[in-house]
Amino acid sequence: MTILIILPNWLGDAVMATPAIEALCEQYPQAQLTLVGSHVSIEALKHHPQCTRSYVDETKKKGNRFLNTYRFAKELGAHDMAITFRNQLHSSLLLYWSQTPITAGRSTWHSKLLLTHAIKPTHPSHLVEQYGDIAQSLTPKPLEIEKLKLHLPVHQYYRPTLGINPGATYGSAKRWYPEKFAAVALELSNHYEIILFGGPGEVDMAKDIESRLHGIALTNMAGKTSVPELCSMIAGLDMFITNDSGPMHVAAAYQVPTVAIFGPTRYLETSQWKNEKSKIVRHDMECAPCMKRECPLGHHECMKNITPNEVIEAVRSLI
């Protein structure tokens, strides 16, 4: 049994697909998985014990993407079944051209034409459930959609450690403010050693926070970790404070106590899945969720009005 899986591009979305993948592996315990995705999604998920092949999708880098997709499909070859967690035409074409007999994806005009199962999720809420509905089409037996799961080792810290993730790759609208993160870190520095996380594009933001925190036990790892290292370091934390982001879902996969700060995004759809030690800090706004990369009204009040004290109290409620 072989299963081809096209992963979402974003780290957080890829992690939210793991309950569906684990459920399929429960139904097909001898299945060999081929994973296709972005660099970050592959680096996070290729460690699954049933993954035998993994590929970074580079079909849009050079030349004609349709031709590249066709050639990539022939390289992948036919599998017993395949599923895409993306909503893209090229993903549907990839499954179609692979000549896999059973294929599934979210219902779109192209999936209806190209896939054997074009699924409209019955769960309109959380993305994990939506992914589970798509995966359900590949088996007649009910799938058990459990917790998020990553197969990377847990980093061991020697003192209580708080992780702070001030970035969010999607855009500035999802980001709380460096001076507010710094105020929270300063208040909690007597209880935790502090680690700042962030990608290559978030180094300046982390440096801004670090510059406000002289004299406390702090390690700035922004731009210094690979994806597996990031996941392992988050996995070992005692507490995590983060915007709505990929690392937030990594923390949920390891049941790390987490305070998540939400502004312009749909918290019912992308909040931490089944992390009993999770708190959301957000304000109800008439303009939210706008789902924009930048605040379209220019005031960013959905994030600006959230105070450090609200986040600190949420942390204390989890201790």
Residue pairs with C-beta under 8 A, 6 or more apart in sequence:
1 28
1 30
1 31
1 32
1 80
2 31
2 32
2 33
2 34
2 79
2 80
2 81
3 24
3 28
3 31
3 32
3 33
3 34
3 79
3 80
3 81
3 82
3 83
3 138
4 34
4 36
4 76
4 79
4 81
4 82
4 83
4 95
4 98
4 100
5 21
5 33
5 34
5 35
5 36
5 82
5 83
5 84
5 85
6 36
6 37
6 57
6 82
6 83
6 84
6 85
6 86
6 91
6 94
6 95
7 14
7 17
7 35
7 36
7 37
7 38
7 41
7 42
7 45
7 85
7 86
8 14
8 16
8 17
8 37
8 41
8 85
8 86
9 37
9 38
9 40
9 41
9 86
10 38
10 40
10 41
10 169
10 170
10 246
11 40
11 41
11 44
11 169
11 227
11 246
11 247
11 249
11 250
12 245
12 246
12 247
12 248
12 249
12 270
13 41
13 85
13 127
14 37
14 38
14 40
14 41
14 44
14 45
14 85
14 246
15 44
15 45
15 148
15 150
15 246
15 249
15 250
15 252
15 253
16 127
16 128
16 131
16 148
16 249
16 270
16 273
17 85
17 128
17 131
18 45
18 148
18 149
18 150
18 253
19 128
19 131
19 132
19 145
19 146
19 147
19 148
19 149
19 273
20 85
20 128
20 131
20 132
20 134
20 135
20 143
20 145
21 33
21 45
21 48
21 135
22 146
22 149
23 132
23 135
23 143
23 144
23 145
23 146
24 31
24 83
24 135
24 138
24 139
24 143
25 31
25 33
25 48
25 50
26 143
26 144
27 139
27 141
27 143
28 139
31 50
31 80
32 50
32 52
32 53
33 48
33 50
33 51
33 52
33 53
34 51
34 52
34 53
34 54
34 55
34 76
34 79
35 42
35 45
35 46
35 48
35 51
35 53
35 54
35 55
36 42
36 54
36 55
36 57
36 76
36 94
37 45
37 54
37 55
37 56
37 57
38 56
38 57
39 56
39 227
40 227
40 246
42 54
42 55
42 56
43 226
43 227
43 228
44 150
44 152
44 227
44 228
44 231
44 250
45 51
45 54
45 150
46 54
47 150
47 151
47 152
47 228
48 151
49 151
55 72
55 76
57 72
58 68
59 65
59 68
59 69
59 72
59 90
59 94
60 68
60 90
61 68
62 68
65 90
66 90
66 93
69 90
69 93
69 94
69 97
70 93
70 97
72 94
73 93
73 94
73 95
73 96
73 97
73 98
73 99
74 97
74 98
76 94
76 98
77 98
77 99
78 98
78 99
78 100
78 101
79 98
79 100
80 100
80 101
80 102
81 100
81 101
81 102
81 103
81 104
81 138
82 95
82 98
82 100
82 102
82 103
82 104
83 103
83 104
83 105
83 134
83 135
83 138
84 91
84 92
84 94
84 95
84 103
84 104
84 105
84 106
84 115
85 105
85 131
85 134
86 105
87 105
87 106
87 108
89 110
91 105
92 105
92 108
92 110
92 111
92 113
92 114
92 115
93 110
93 114
95 103
95 105
95 114
95 115
96 103
96 114
96 115
101 116
102 116
102 117
102 138
103 114
103 115
103 116
103 117
104 115
104 116
104 117
104 118
104 119
104 134
104 135
104 137
104 138
105 111
105 115
105 117
105 118
105 119
105 134
106 118
106 119
106 120
106 121
106 130
106 134
107 118
107 119
107 120
108 118
111 118
112 118
117 134
117 137
117 138
119 133
119 134
119 136
119 137
121 129
121 130
121 133
121 134
122 133
123 129
123 130
123 132
123 133
124 130
125 268
125 269
126 268
126 269
126 270
126 271
126 273
127 269
127 270
128 145
128 148
128 273
129 145
132 143
132 145
135 143
136 142
136 143
146 274
147 252
147 253
147 255
147 273
147 274
147 275
148 249
148 252
148 253
148 273
148 274
149 253
150 231
150 235
150 250
150 253
150 254
152 228
152 231
152 232
152 235
153 232
153 235
154 232
154 235
154 236
154 254
155 232
155 233
155 235
155 236
156 236
157 193
157 236
157 237
157 238
159 192
159 193
160 191
160 192
160 193
160 238
160 239
161 192
161 193
161 194
161 195
161 236
161 237
161 238
161 239
162 185
162 188
162 191
162 192
162 193
162 194
162 195
162 237
162 238
162 239
162 240
162 241
163 194
163 195
163 196
163 197
163 233
163 234
163 237
163 239
163 240
163 241
163 242
163 251
163 256
164 181
164 184
164 185
164 194
164 195
164 196
164 197
164 209
164 240
164 241
164 242
165 196
165 197
165 198
165 240
165 241
165 242
165 243
165 245
165 247
165 248
166 175
166 176
166 178
166 181
166 196
166 198
166 202
166 205
166 206
166 209
166 243
167 175
167 197
167 198
167 199
167 201
167 202
167 205
167 206
167 222
167 243
167 245
168 174
168 175
168 243
168 244
168 245
169 199
169 201
169 245
169 246
170 245
170 293
171 292
171 293
171 294
172 293
172 294
172 295
173 263
173 264
173 290
173 292
173 293
173 294
173 295
173 300
173 302
173 303
174 243
174 244
174 245
174 263
174 264
174 265
174 303
175 205
175 243
175 303
176 243
176 261
176 263
176 303
176 306
177 303
177 304
178 205
178 208
178 209
178 212
179 208
179 212
180 306
180 307
180 308
180 311
181 209
181 241
182 208
182 209
182 212
182 213
183 308
184 241
184 308
184 311
184 312
184 315
185 194
185 209
185 213
185 216
185 218
186 212
186 213
186 216
187 308
187 312
188 194
188 239
188 312
188 315
189 213
189 216
189 217
189 218
191 319
192 238
192 239
193 217
193 218
193 219
194 213
194 216
194 217
194 218
194 219
195 218
195 219
195 220
195 221
195 233
195 237
196 206
196 209
196 210
196 218
196 219
196 220
196 221
196 222
197 206
197 221
197 222
197 225
197 230
197 233
197 234
197 247
198 205
198 206
198 221
198 222
198 223
199 222
199 223
200 223
202 222
202 223
203 222
203 223
205 222
206 220
206 222
206 223
207 220
207 222
210 218
210 220
221 230
221 233
225 233
230 247
230 250
231 250
231 253
234 240
234 247
234 250
234 251
234 254
234 256
235 250
235 251
235 253
235 254
235 256
236 254
237 251
237 256
238 256
238 257
239 256
239 257
239 258
239 259
239 315
239 318
239 319
240 247
240 248
240 251
240 256
240 257
240 258
240 259
241 258
241 259
241 261
241 311
241 315
242 248
242 251
242 258
242 259
242 260
242 261
243 260
243 261
243 262
244 260
244 261
244 262
244 263
244 265
244 267
244 270
244 271
248 258
248 260
248 272
249 272
249 273
251 258
251 272
251 275
252 258
252 272
252 273
252 274
252 275
252 278
255 275
255 276
255 277
256 275
256 277
257 277
257 278
257 318
257 319
258 272
258 275
258 277
258 278
258 279
258 318
259 278
259 279
259 280
259 281
259 311
259 314
259 315
259 318
260 271
260 272
260 278
260 279
260 280
260 281
261 281
261 282
261 303
261 306
261 311
262 271
262 280
262 281
262 282
263 282
263 283
263 288
263 300
263 302
263 303
263 306
264 288
264 289
264 290
264 291
264 292
264 295
264 302
264 303
265 289
265 291
266 289
266 291
267 280
267 282
267 289
271 278
271 280
272 278
277 318
279 314
279 315
279 317
279 318
281 306
281 310
281 311
281 314
282 302
282 306
283 301
283 302
283 305
283 306
285 301
285 302
287 296
287 297
287 302
288 302
290 296
295 302
